[in-house]
Amino acid sequence: LGTAGGGGGAATSQGARLQHVETLAVLGAAGVGLILCCYLGDPALAATAPGHPMIRTISVQVDPTRTDKADVALHTGAAHDWLAHILAAIRQTASGRYTPLALQQGNLDFQLPRGGACSL
């Protein structure tokens, strides 16, 4: 988990009541520049979940039947190698050498939240 005032780090979030796009908007409002979404419960979601137009969103899938539907497929190789695959995807995306699938496909969305705030 990220630390307050630490200037960086990672944060985890589980929002059972939030929509995917709402979660992206909330994280974007917090200032993140890249989001890693791991879809464990619904294999089809990695293939259809939209990205955010201003936040690079990397999809990670563990389902071996949908290898071409996510930016990172973690069903191959040993589980202890998965971190290296994820970090490589983050490096490639952050450096601009890789464009996440949602952005490649134009599958983007954003939300103007209720309450007078604006997160783009």
URPE-V840071 format. One record per backbone hydrogen bond with DSSP energy under -0.5 kcal/mol. NH is the residue of the N-H (numbers start at 1). CO is the residue of the C=O. Records with the same first field share a line. If there is no record, write none. Layout:
NH: CO / CO
This chain:
2: 10
3: 8
6: 3
16: 14
18: 15
23: 19
24: 20
25: 21
26: 22
27: 23
28: 24
29: 25
30: 26
31: 28
32: 27
35: 56
37: 35 / 58
38: 36
39: 37 / 60
40: 38
45: 42
46: 42 / 43
47: 44
48: 44 / 45
49: 45
51: 107
52: 55
55: 52
56: 33
58: 35 / 56
60: 37
61: 72
62: 39
64: 62
66: 63
67: 64
69: 66
70: 67
72: 59
74: 61 / 72
81: 78
82: 79
85: 81
86: 82
87: 83
88: 84
89: 85
90: 86
91: 87
92: 88
93: 89
94: 90
95: 91
96: 93
97: 92
98: 92
100: 98
104: 100
105: 101
106: 103
107: 102
108: 106
109: 51
113: 111
